[in-house]
Amino acid sequence: MNRLLLFAVCALLIGCQSKQNTTGSLLDYLPNNAVVVLKSNSFTSLHKYSNQQDAAMAAATLLPEFFEELNQIAPNTAGQLSYHPEGKGQLIPLLISQQKPVYSDSVAVDTLQYNKTQLLKRNSNPPSFYATWDSLHFSSPSKLLLESSIRLRSTPNSIDIELEQLYENTTEDHTFFVSQNIASYFNALFEDMNPMPWSQWSKWTALVPTVNSNGVYMQAYGVMDSRGASRLSFLKNQDSALQDLAAHIPSNVNTVQAFSFDLDTYKKASLRFKAVHNLPETVMDSLLMDATQLAQLQLGKETMVLVKTNKTPDDIKQALAKKSKAQYTTETQTVYAFSDDNSITNLLPPILKQNTYAFATLLNEHLYLGTSQTALESLIYALNKDDVLAQNERFQTYVKTLPSRSSFWGWSAPAYFEAQVKKMMPSLSKVALGAFRQADYVGTVEGEVFYVALSLQKPNDEGKKTQAVELAGTATFDTAVIWGPYAVHNHKTQALEWVVQDEENQLYLLDTTGEAIWKKQLDVAILGPVYQVDLYRNKRLQLAFTTEKSFQVLDRNGNPVSGYIKKGMRTSSTLGVFDYDKQRNYRMVLSSGNVLSMYDRSMKKVSGWRKTKLKSALKYPAKHIRIGNRDYIALVQKSGKGELLHRTGKTRIKIPTDVKLTQEIYPYQSGFVSIDDKNRLVQISTTGKLTKTALPFETRYTIAANRNTLVTLTENKVSINDQLVELDFGVYAPPQIQVVNNRTYILIWDNQSDKVYVFNRDAKLLDSFPVIGRKWAMLGQAVPGSAVYLATQNNRKELRIYKMP
């Protein structure tokens, strides 16, 4: 996650609304240990702003003391609010204003004296102190701070020259001045994850917040350390059209950090930076000698570096060949695997996050370095399909807001950005951050001065009825995915998670950004779906599934649940889990070859179950259907024999033996529906009446249905409730129906072009679809009313997770 982008979240809690005449400098009264200084023309407008935007309200919860302090300031007060370290990990405010603070009449006030100056002690909880001189009013919860200000009446103040320059030259309504020394307090806010490298930034940075109808913004500017201690010194007097790199960046990227690059500037800056920070010397790889632009890309757990260079393609290929121990081809592109000695580490510190890059490829005259073979395969796959960031409609609109040239630029996929912020700050985990759809920064470094614009922009969707689908995360795997993803619910955090298995039979639990929570080695592949159950009826959920060898139940940490392992399964085994009355009194129906068994939630055979033998193995897992107040258990065997049974296993509706079903039995309207081997739609009423209707096209059909929706698919023709839609020619998987938030979604994916389509029940394709995906797709939701996500396989070794509109 880009550090500047994360810093922007903290910046959300400030904004400006009104203008007044600016005050004179109050720095002469400022104790010199301040780490944050706020110069404001109206503190009231800052406090009001925190209640006007979802994101601002959320961020305001991070610093409740700050906003509580603003709330105590009288309306239309101008002045200076500073924060000073006192005690362990505490920042204490000092307010200097031209208007007297408002005190409640019910609070007693004691009179104190210090250095011939009267202090008033407000006996609140905690107590606060007040003094006045030079027609100014001073207040603080700290008596020591007020005493420090009083001493400045007779002792000239020593203000850092950089702070003084920034302070005196700002004319904005509200400006924050942040010291390098904020580091330890700022990092504590983010649980020591250090989202902002303050020690390698600038002595003082001015931050100017703004809010308008398009979003929330923060301008940051300052003067770099003359010793060369700032990491921005590497970018001095360099600029280029960095956003043009988006045409060479895959669309599923989580974050982009791009830089203009000049070799001579880097060398000079590096020597000074390392000397100031006492860092070891590093050797720059020859591949970067003629680089002009660099971008570090995060895709799932993998990292890549994109290099635009003046080297000729032949020279790059020759250099890569010398470094490589092996070469292989994927999607007609050559990938170079470096020998251990030639792997690239310490790549342009501190500009880039340090990784070991052991793989490389040259694509469209751009060099890519990757942390894994999987990363480059994913990249090549996307770029060959022109699945790049520049093709994203939202991104195209956003790019128009950027300057034509810049020294550095960063961007984050919005849903991924929000998820990462909430991970870093658990207090925001259940807070809506608002409909912000671009999280970015862009900046320039000219001479010794830097300027950065950070923003969370609202979507510009004029003329559109709905918002666009967003990429929330990517998961990459070292081996191909063979099963899943299936959506599951975390009963502890109420979060949505995904279960997936690779071809080495490793089972993964992922979060909505694609990050692995745990992985577990299974002996064989999972068959059919995974069911989430509460076997102990204590609101703790487990995962139940069957493999080619056994039936298993795992707890939420991936550990086997004792007493719930049944061996003797085979490749034809199926599992169906029923909860007839939604009382968690589960029935688990296991088939193994021609044997059918029903177990209760204690894994004991249900004594009243009569259907124990089958003519042939089941083609699909047993399914429970309720129509009215009656329960039906639907079976379809591989022979085509269909059955509708009572809870006891006895026949409830007899399906003639000459009707051979090729599809599952689904509920539809007040009966049942399937397709037979003569390509006919077979409808069965609850009285046993059969209706067979010839389907309009001769090619083989697949089907999906629920009580209100019927979907059929043949070749590229989809019929949804009798509305015909023709898709591009492809190889389509059977349709799937999911109902989420009382909305019906129809999912169809093309395994030839790797596209996933999502329709509503009126046969309308949802905005932003199709998206990239293949082989399997599923919707998921943590709890009713929360965000809906779509997860889909892609490129064998990749999983994409999208946030739905």
KEDOTI-626626 format. One record per residue: x, y, z of N, C-alpha, C in turn. Coordinates in steps of 0.2 Angstrom, whole numbers, plus 5000, padded with zeros to 4 digits. Each point is the difference from the previous one (the first is absolute). Layout:
residues N
XYZXYZXYZ ...
//
This chain:
residues 805
500449945000499650065000500450065000 499950054996500450064999500050045006 500550025003500150045006499650074999 500150034995499750074999499249995000 499849944996499349995000499749995007 500349965004499849995007500050065004 500550054999500050065003499450044999 499850004993499450044998499449985004 499949945003499449985004500050045006 500650015003500050045006499950074999 500150034994499950064998499350024999 499649954999499350014998499650035006 500350005006499650035005500050075001 500350044995500050075000499850034993 499650055000499850034994499950085001 499850034995499950075001499350024997 499750055003499350024997499950084999 500350045005499950075000500650045000 500050064998500650055000499950055005 500550025003500050065004500750044999 500150055003500650045000500549965004 500649994997500649965003500250045006 500349965005500350035006500750014999 500350045004500750015000500449935003 500650004999500449945003500050005007 499849945002500049985007500649965003 500549994995500549955001500550035006 500050065002500450035005499849975007 499349985000499849975006500049925001 500349974995499949934999500649975004 499949955005500649965002500349964995 500650005000500449974994500049925000 499649975004500049934999499449974996 499650054997499449984996500249954995 499549954999500149954994499550024995 499450035002499550024995499850075002 499950044995499850075000499450014995 499450025003499550024995499950075000 500050034995499850074999499450014996 499550035004499350004997499750065000 499650024995499650065000499349995004 499849945001499349985003500049935002 500249985006500049935002499349975000 499550045000499349974999499949974994 500250024994499949974994500449935000 500550005003500449935000499549955004 499850025005499549955004499449984996 499750054997499449994996500249954994 500550014997500249964995500049925001 500249995006500149935002499349965000 499550045000499349975000499750004993 500450024995499750014993500149954995 500549965002500249954995500149935004 499849944997500149945003500749995002 500450014995500749985001500350055006 499850065000500250055005499849985007 499449985000499749985007500449945002 500149954995500449945002500750025003 500350044996500750025002500050045007 499550045001499950045006500049955006 499849945000500049965005500749985002 500550014996500749985001500350055006 499850064999500350055005499450035004 499749975004499450035004500250065004 500649995003500250065004500150064996 500250004994500150064996499350034999 499549964998499450034998499650025006 500149975006499850025006500250075002 500750014998500350075001499750054996 499949984994499650054995499350025003 499749955003499350015002500050055006 500550015003500150045006500150084998 500250014993500250064998499450044998 499950065002499550044998499950014992 499450014998499950014993500450064997 500249994994500450054996500650025003 500349965004500650015003500649994996 500550054999500649984996500650005005 500549974997500649995005500449944998 500349985005500549944999499949955005 500049944998499949945004500649954999 500449995005500649965000500049945004 500349954999500149945004500749995002 500149985006500749995003500049945004 500649964999500149945004500050015007 499749965004500050015008499849935002 500449975005499949945002500249944995 499849945001500149954996499549994994 500250024994499549994995499550054999 500050055004499450055000500250064996 499550034997500150074996499550045003 500250065003499650045004499950074996 499350024999499950064996500150075004 500250054996500050075003499750044995 499550045002499650044996500250075001 500250044995500150075000499550044995 499650045003499550034996499950075002 499650044996499850075001499350005004 499749945001499450005003500049965006 499750025006500049975006499649935000 500349955002499749935000499350015005 499549964998499449995003500049955006 499950035006500049955006499350005003 499849945002499449995003499950035007 499550045001499950035007500049955006 499849944998500049955006500749975002 500550024996500749975001500450055004 500249985006500450055004500750014997 500250065002500750024997500450035006 500649975000500550025005500550054997 500250055004500550054997500749985003 500549994995500749995001500450054998 500750005002500550054997500649964998 500350034994500649974998500450064996 500650015003500450054997499650074999 499750025005499650065000499450004995 499849944998499450004996499549965003 499450024999499449975003499849944996 499949945003499749944997499449985003 499549984996499449985002499949924999 499949975005499949925000499349985000 499849974994499349985000499949935003 499650005005500049935003499549954997 500249994994499649954996500449935000 499749954997500449945000500149984993 500750004998500550025003500050085001 500450035005500050075000500450034994 499850074999500350044995500350065003 500450044996500350065003500050054995 499950065002499950064996500450065002 500350044995500350065002499950054994 500150065001500050054995500550065001 500350024994500450055000500150024993 500250064998500150034994499449994996 499450015003499450004997499849934996 500449955003499949934997499849965006 499749944998499749955005500349944999 500349975006500349945000499749945004 499949944998499749955004500349934998 500049965005500349934999499849965006 500049934999499949965005500649995004 500650034998500649995003500350075003 500150005006500250065004500850014997 500349954999500750014998500150034993 499549994995500050034994499950085001 499550015004499850085001500650035003 500449975005500550035003500650014995 500149954995500550014995499850064996 499450014998499850064996500150065004 499950005007500150065004500750025000 500449955000500850025000500250034994 499649994995500250034993499950085000 499650025005499950075001500750045001 500449975003500750035002500649974996 499849944997500649974996499849994993 500450034996499949994992499949934998 499549994996499849934998500549984995 500249944999500449974995499649954996 499850034994499549964996500449974994 499949944998500449974994499850044994 500650024997499950044994499549984995 500049934999499649974995499250015002 499949995006499350015002499850074999 500550055002499850075000499950024992 500449974996499950024993499349974997 499849945002499449974998499450045003 500150015006499450035004499950074998 500550044998499950074999499750014992 500249954996499850014993499349964998 499749975005499449974998499450045001 499550004996499550055000499349955000 500149945000499449965000499650005006 499349985000499650015006500249965006 500349944998500249955005500749974998 500550005003500649974999500349965006 500249944999500349965005500850004998 500450015005500749995000500249945004 500349954997500149945003500849995000 500349985006500750005001500249924999 500650004998500349935000499949965006 500050045006500049965006499349975002 499550014995499449975001500049925000 500649974997500049944998499749955005 500350005006499849955005499250005002 499750065000499350015001499649984994 500250024994499749984994500049924999 500549975001500149934999499549965005 500050035006499549975005499349994998 499850064996499350004998499949944995 500549984996500049954995500349935003 500050005007500249935003500749994997 500550045000500749994999500149984993 499650014995500149984993500350054996 500250065003500450054997499850024993 499450024999499750024993500450064997 500350045004500350064997500850005003 500550014996500750005002500250075002 499750025006500150075002500850025000 500449955003500750015001500450024994 499749974994500350014993499650054996 499750055003499550044996500350075001 499750045004500250075000499950035007 500450055003499950025007499350025001 499750044996499350025001499749994993 499449985000499649994994499350045001 499850044996499450045000499449964996 499549995004499449964997499450045000 499750014994499450044999499449964998 499549995004499449964998499550044996 499749964996499450034996499549954999 499450024999499449964999499650034995 499749964995499550034995499649944998 499650024995499549954998500349944996 500750004998500349954997500449955005 500150025006500449965005500450045005 500449975003500450035005500750004998 500450055001500750014998500450035005 500749994999500550025005500650034995 500250065001500650024997500550005005 500649974999500650005004500650034997 500350055003500650034997500550025006 500650014998500550015004500750014997 500550015004500750014998500449935002 500449984996500449945001500650015005 500249955003500650015005500650024995 500350055002500650024996500649955000 500049955005500549955001499949944995 499450004997499949944995499649955004 499750015006499749955004499349984997 499750034996499449994997500049954995 499549955000500049954994499750044994 499750065001499850034994500650034996 500650015003500550034996500249954994 499849945000500249964994499650024994 499450045001499650014994500150084998 500550035003500150074999500050024992 499650054998500050024993499949954995 499649955001499849954995499350005000 499750004994499349994999499949964993 499449975000499849974993499349985001 499749974994499349985000500049935003 500050005007500049935003499349964999 499550044999499349964999500049964994 500550024995500049964994500249935001 500349985006500249935001499449965001 499450035001499449965002499849964994 500250014994499949964994500449945000 500549995005500449945001500049975007 499450025003499949975007499449965000 500049945002499449965000499450035005 499449994998499450035003499949985007 500349945002499949975006500550025005 500450054999500550035004499750035007 500349995005499750025007500350075001 500650014999500350075001500550014994 500150074999500550024995500450055004 500750004999500450055003500550024994 499950054997500450024994500550065001 500650004996500450055001500450024994 500150064999500550024994500749995003 500449984995500749985002500550034996 500550025003500750034997500549975004 500549964996500549965004500550055003 500250054997500550055004499750035006 499450025000499750035006499949945005 499849944998500049955005500749995004 500549994996500649995003500350055005 499950074998500250055004499550005007 499449994999499550005006500249945004 500149944997500149945004500650015005 500650034997500650015004499850045007 499750064999499850045005499549975005 499549964997499549975004500349955005 500449964997500349945004500550035005 500350054998500550035005499650035006 499450034999499650035006499749955004 499849944997499649955003500549945002 500650014999500549955001499849934997 499850004994499849944996500649974996 500049934999500549974996500050024993 500549994997500050024992499749944997 499650024994499749944996500250024993 500049944996500250014993499450004996 500050044995499450014996500049954994 499549964999500049954995500150034993 500449974995500150034994499450014996 499549965001499350004996499750075001 500250045005499650065002500450064997 500649994997500550054998499650064996 499649974995499750054995499250015002 499849995006499350005002499850075000 499450024998499750075000499450005005 499749945000499450005005500049935003 499750005006500049945004499350005004 499749945000499449995004500049935004 499950005006499949945004499349995001 499849934998499449985000499849955005 499550005003499849945005499449974997 500149934999499449964997499949945005 499550015004500049955006500650005004 500349945001500650005005500650014996 500050014993500550004996500250084999 500650014998500350074998500350004994 499950054996500450004993500350075000 500550014996500250074998500050004993 499750064997499950014993500650064999 500349994995500650044998499950024993 499950074999500150034993500750024999 500349984995500750014999500250024993 500550034999500350024993500449954997 500149945004500449954997499649974994 500349974995499749974995499849935002 499449974997499849945002500549945000 500450004995500549954999500550015005 500250065003500550015005499749975007 499350015001499749985006500049925000 499849974994500049935000500649975001 500650034997500649975001500250005007 499950065004500150015007499749955004 499349984998499649965004500349934999 500249984994500249934998500749995004 500450055001500649995004499849985008 499550045002499849995007499749935002 499749974994499549955002500349935000 499749965004500249935000499549964996 499550024998499549974996499550054997 499749984994499650044997499449954998 499450035000499449964998499550054996 499549974997499650044996499349995003 499650065001499349995002499650064996 499549984997499650044996500450044994 500549964998500550024994500550055003 500050015006500550055003500549965004 500750024999500549975004500150035007 500049955005500150025007500749985002 500450045003500749985002500049995007 500349945002500049995007500850015002 500150055005500750015001500349955005 500749994999500349965005500050045007 500249965005500050035007500450065000 500649994997500550055001499850074996 499649994995499750054996499450035002 499649975005499450035002500150075002 499550054999500150075001499750015007 500450035005499850025006500250075001 499850035005500250075002499950054994 499449994997499950044993499850075002 500450054998499950075001499750025007 500449985005499750035007500250075000 499550045004499449985003499450014996 500150014993499450024996499649945000 500249944999499649944999500049965006 499549975002499949955005500549944998 500449985005500549954999499749924999 500149974995499849934999500649974996 499949934999500549974996499749984993 500250024995499749994993500449954997 499749944999500449954997499749984993 499650044997499749984994499950074996 500049994993499950064996499849994993 499750054997499749994993500050074997 500049994993500050074996499449994996 499550055001499450004997499850074998 499950014993499850064997500550065002 500749974999500650055001500050025007 499749975005500050025007500349945004 500550015004500349955004499649995007 499849945002499749985006500449955004 500150025006500349965005499549975005 500049945002499549975004500349965006 499649995005500249965006499949934999 499649984995499949934999499849994992 500049944998499849984994499350014999 499649995005499350015000499850074998 500450055003499850074999500150024993 500549974997500150024993499649974995 499849935002499549974996499350045000 499850025006499450045001500050064996 500650045000500150064996499949994993 500449954997500049984993499349984998 499749965003499349984999499550074999 500150045005499550065000500250054994 500750014999500250054995499849974993 500149944999499849974993499350004999 499650015005499250014999499850075000 500650055000499850075001499650015006 500149965005499750015007500450055004 500050064998500550055003499650055004 500350045004499750055004499750064996 500450014995499850064995499349984997 499849945000499449994996499450005005 500150015007499550015005499650064999 499450004999499650064998500150055006 499949985006500150055006500750035000 500549964999500750025000500150054994 499749994994500150054995499750075002 499450005003499850065003500450045005 500349955004500450035006500750034997 500349974995500650024997500050074997 499450024998499950074998500150055005 500049985006500050055006500850015002 500449964997500750005002500450054996 500550035003500550044996500349964994 500250044995500349964994500749975002 500350035005500749975002500150015007 500349955003500150005007500749965002 500250015006500649975002499849935003 499449995003499849945003499350005000 499749945000499349994999499849935003 499550005004499849935003499250005000 499849944999499349985000499849945003 499449995003499849945003499349984997 499949934999499349984999499650025006 499550034999499650035005499749955005 499749954998499849955005500649975004 500549984997500649985003500350055005 500050064998500250055005499650015006 499349994999499650015006500149945005 500149944997500149945004500650005004 500650034996500650005004500050065005 499650054999500050055006499649975006 499549964999499749975005500449955004 500449974996500549955003500450035005 500350064998500550045003499750035006 499350025000499750045005499349965002 500149955004499449965001499450045003 500150065003499550045002499550024994 500350004994499550014994499749944997 500149945003499849944996499350004998 499650035004499350004999499750074998 500450044998499850074998500050014993 499550034997500050014993500450064998 500549994995500450064999499750044994 499549984997499750044995500149984993 499750034995500049984993500650034997 500649995003500650024996500349954996 500250024994500249954995500750014997 500350055002500750014998500450025006 500549965002500550025005500750014997 500350065000500650014996500450065003 500650004998500450065001500450024994 500250064999500450024995500450065002 500750004998500450055003500650024995 500350065002500650024996500550035005 500649994998500650035004500450054996 499950065002500450054996500550045004 500649994999500650035004499949965007 499950045005500049985007499349995003 499550024995499350005002499649944997 499649975004499649954998499250025001 499649974995499350015000499649934999 499649985004499649944999499350025001 499649974996499250005000499849935001 499649995006499749945002499350004999 499649954998499350014999499749935001 499450015002499449955000499550034996 499949974994499550044995499449955000 499550044999499349964999500049984993 499649954998499949984993499650054996 500350014994499650054996499649954995 499449995002499549954996499450044997 500150064998499550034997499749964994 499349995000499749974995500049925001 500349985005499949935002499549995006 499749944999499549995005500349975007 500649964999500349975005500750015000 500349985006500850015000500349944997 500650014999500449944996500249955005 500149944998500349955004500850025001 500349985005500750025002500449935002 500650004998500449955002500250015007 499949955004500150015008500749965001 500249954996500649975002500249944995 500649985000500249954996500449955004 499949934999500449955004500449964994 500649995001500449964995500349945004 500049954996500249935003500649984996 500449965003500649974997499849944996 499449975001499849954996499250014998 499849974995499350014997499549995005 499550045000499449995004499549954997 499849955004499549954997499350005003 499950045005499450005004499850065003 499450034999499850065004500150064995 499950065002499950025007499349995003 499949985006499350005003500050055006 499550045000499950055005499849975007 500450035005499849975007500050075005 499749995006499950055004500449995007 500450055002500450005006499550015006 499949965004499550015005500350045006 500750015000500350045005500050084998 500250014994500150074997499450024996 499549964998499550014996500250024993 500649984998500350024994499849944994 500150024994499949954995500749974998 500049944999500749974998499849954995 500649974997499949954994500549945001 499749954998500449935001500149984993 500749984999500249984993500549945001 500149964995500549955000500449994994 500749995001500450004994500149934998 500449984994500149944998500449955004 500450045005500449965005499649985006 499350014999499549995006500150045006 500350064999500050055006499450045000 499750005006499450045001500150065003 499850064997500150075002499450035003 500050045005499550055002500350064999 499650044995500250074998499550055003 500350065001499650065001499750034994 499750065000499750034994500550044996 500650005002500650034996500449954997 499849935001500449954998500649985004 500150035006500549985004499849935004 500549965000499949935004500050015007 499449975003500050005007500349945003 499949944997500349945001500049964994 500549955000499949944995500149945004 499749954997500149935003500149954994 500449955002500249954995499549945001 499649994994499549945000500349954996 499849945002500349944996499849994993 499350024998499850004994499550064998 499750004994499650064998499349995003 499750065001499450015003499549994994 499449965001499549994995499450045002 499750044995499450035001500150065005 499550035002500050065004500249995007 500250065003500150005008499450035003 499849975006499450025003500350035007 499750065002500150035006499549985005 500249975006499549975004500250025008 499550005004500150025007499849935004 500449955000499849945002499950005008 500350045004499950005007499550055002 499750044995499450055001500250055005 500750024999500250055005500350074996 499750004994500250064995500750004998 500449945001500649994997500049964994 500250024995499949974993500649954998 499849954997500549954997499949994993 500649974997499949994993500049924999 499449984996499949934999500149994992 500349944999500149994992500249925000 500049984994500349934999500550004995 500549965000500549994996500049934996 500549984996500049944997500149945005 500250025006500149955005499650005006 499850065002499650015007499650065000 499549995005499650065001500350035006 500150075000500450045005499650065003 500150025006499850065002500650045004 500150064998500550045002499750065004 500450025006499850065003500250064996 499950065003500250064996500750014999 500449975004500750005000500349954996 499649964996500349954996500149935004 499850005006500249935004499449964999 500249935000499449955000499650005006 499349994999499650005006499949935001 500249985006500049935003499349974999 500049944998499349964999499750014993 500350044996499650024994500449984993 500449945001500449984994499749934999 499849994993499849944998500349984994 500449945000500449984995499649954995 500349984995499649964995499750044994 500150064999499750044995500449984993 499850024995500349984993499950064995 500250004994500050054996499350024998 499549955000499350024999499650025006 500350015005499750025007499750074999 499450015004499750065000499850025007 499950065002499850025006499450054999 499449995004499550055000499950025007 499950065002499950025007499350035001 499549985004499450035000499950035007 499650055001499850035006499250014999 499649955001499350004998499750075003 500050015006499650055003500450065003 500750014997500450055002500150005008 500149945003500149995007500749975001 500450004995500749975000500049935002 499449974999500049925001500149974994 500650004998500349984993499949934999 499849984993500149944997500550004995 500549955000500550004995499949944996 499950004994499949954995500649984996 500349955001500649984997499949944995 500350004994499949954996500749984998 500149934999500649974998499949944996 500150014993499849954996499249995000 499849945001499349995000499750005007 500450025005499850015007499850075002 499450015003499750065002499950005007 500350055004499950005008499850075002 499650005005499850065003500350005008 500350065002500350005006499750075004 499950005006499850065004500650045002 499950055003500550055002500549975005 499949945003500549975004500349944996 499950004994500349954995499849935002 499450005002499749935001499549994994 499949944998499549984995499350025002 499650034995499350015002499749934999 499749985005499749935000499450004996 499650054999499450004995500150014993 500750004998500150014993500049944996 499649994995499949944997500449994993 500250064997500349994993500749995001 500349945000500749995001500349974994 499649984995500349974994499850044994 500550004995499850044994500249954994 499650014995500249964994500750024997 500150075000500750024998500250065004 500650025000500350055004499650074999 500050055005499750064998500450044996 499650044995500450054996500150065003 499550025005500050065003499949995008 500250045004499949995007499250005002 499849965005499350015001499850075002 499450014998499750075001499450005004 499950055005499450015004499650064997 499449994998499550054997499450005005 499850065002499450005003499550044996 499449984999499450034996499450005005 499850065002499550005005500249975006 499749965003500249975007500349934999 500149984994500349934998500750014998 500449945003500750004998500149944995 500450024995500249954995500849995000 500249944999500749994999500149984993 500450044996500049984993500749974998 500049944996500649974998500049994993 500550004997500149994993500749954999 499849944998500649954999500350014994 500649974999500450014994499749964994 499549965002499749964995499450044997 499950065003499450054998499449995004 500049955004499449995005499950055004 499450035001499950065004499549975006 500050035006499649985005499850065005 499450005002499850055005499749975006 500450005006499949965006499750045005 499749965005499850035007500650015004 500050035006500550005004500349935002 499549955000500249945002500449964995 500050034994500349964994499549964996 499450005002499549974996499850054994 499749974994499950034994499450055002 500050064998499550055001499650024994 500450014995499850004993500349964995 499749964997500349954996500150034993 500749994998500250034993500049944996 499749994994500049944996500749984998 500249945000500649974998500350024993 499550014996500250024993500350074999 499950045005500250075000500750005003 500550024996500750005002500350075000 500150025006500250075001500750014999 500250054997500750024999500250065005 499650035003500150065004499749995007 500250045005499749995007499350025000 499649985005499350025001500050065004 499750054997499950075004499350015002 499950045005499350035001499950054995 499450004998499850064995499250015000 499850065002499350025001499849955005 499449964999499849965005500149934999 500649994997500249934998500749994999 500249964996500749984999500150004992 500750014999500250014993500749974999 500149974994500649974998500049994992 500649974997500049994993500249934999 499749964995500149934999500549994994 500149944999500549984995499750014993 499450024999499750024993500050075000 500450045004500050074999499350045001 499649975005499450035002500050035007 499650055000499950035007499549965004 500249975005499549955004499850045006 499350015000499750035006499649955004 500050005007499749955004499650045005 499449995000499550035005500149965007 499750035005500149975007499549945000 499549994995499649955000500249944995 500650014997500449954996499850014993 499750054998499950014993500650034996 500249964994500650024997499850044993 500450054999499950044993500750004997 500049984994500650004996500050054994 500450045000500050064995500750004996 499949994994500650004995500350075001 500750005001500350065000500250034993 500050064999500050034993500649984996 500649995003500649994996500249935001 500349974995500249935000500649985004 500450055001500649995004499949995008 500449965003499949985007500050065005 499550005004499850055005500349985007 500150065004500149995007499550055003 499949995007499450045003500250025007 499750055003500050025007499350035001 499849995006499350035002499950005007 499650055002499750005007499350024999 499650015005499350005000499750064995 500450054999499850064996500450014993 500549965000500550014994500249944997 499950004993500249944996500550024995 500649975000500650024995500249944996 500050004994500349954995500550034996 500549954999500650034996500149944995 500150024993500349964995500450044996 500649974999500650044996500050075003 499950054996500050075002499450035001 499449965001499450035001499749995007 499850055003499850005007499350025000 499649965004499350025001499850015007 499850065002499950015007499350035001 499649955003499350025000499750024993 500149954995499850014993500350064997 500550045003500350054996500749974997 500050004994500649974996500650065000 500649975002500650054999500549964996 500350034995500549964996500750035002 500449965003500750025002500549994994 500650025001500549984995500149935000 500249974994500149935000500649985005 499949945003500549985005499949935003 500349995005499949935003499750025007 499449995001499650035006499949945005 500150025006499949955006499250015001 499749955004499350005002499950065004 499450044999499850065004499949985007 500150055004499950005007499650055003 499549995004499650055003500250015008 500050065002500150025007499650055002 499750005005499650055003500350035006 500250075000500350035005499650075001 499950015006499650065002499450014996 499649944999499449994997500050024993 500750014997500150014993500249934997 499749994994500249944996500650024995 500549965000500650014996500149934996 500150014993500149944996500750014998 500549955001500750004999500149954994 500350024995500249964994500750024998 500549954999500650024998500349964994 500450034996500349974994500749985001 500149935000500749985001500450004994 499850034995500450014994500350075000 499650055001500250075000500250025007 499849965005500150025007499750065003 499350004999499650055002499449985004 499850045005499549985005499450054999 499449984998499450044999499650005006 499750055002499550005006499450044997 499449965000499450034998499550015006 499550044999499450005005499549954997 499449995004499549964998499650024994 500150074998499750024994500450004994 500649965001500449994994500550064998 500050055005500550054999500749995002 500550014996500749995002500150065005 500349995006500250055005500650044997 500050065002500550054998500749975002 500550024995500749985001500149924999 499549974998500149934998500049994992 500449954998500349955003500750025003 500249965005500650015003500549944999 500650005001500549954999499949945005 499949944998499949945004499849944996 500149945003499949944996499949945005 499749954997500049935004499550005006 500050065004499550005006500050075002 499350025002499950065003499550005005 500050045005499549995006500050075003 499450025002499850065004500149985007 500150055004500149995007499850075004 499849995006499850065004500149985008 500350045003500249995007499349995005 499650055000499450015004499550034995 499349995001499550044996500150075001 500050034994500150084999500750024999 500549955001500750024999500250004992 500650014999500250004993500049934997 499850004993500049944997500649994996 500349945000500749994996499949944995 500450014995500049944995500749985000 500149935000500749975000499949954994 500650004996500049964994500749984999 500149944997500749984998500250034994 500750014999500250034994500749974999 500249994994500749984998500249945004 499649955002500249945004500350025006 500550045001500350025006499850065004 499550034998499850065002499250005002 499950045005499350015003499950075000 499450034997499850075000499450015004 500050055005499550015004499750074998 499450014998499750064998499550025006 499950075001499550035004499450024995 499449985002499550014995499750075002 499750034995499650075001499549995005 
//
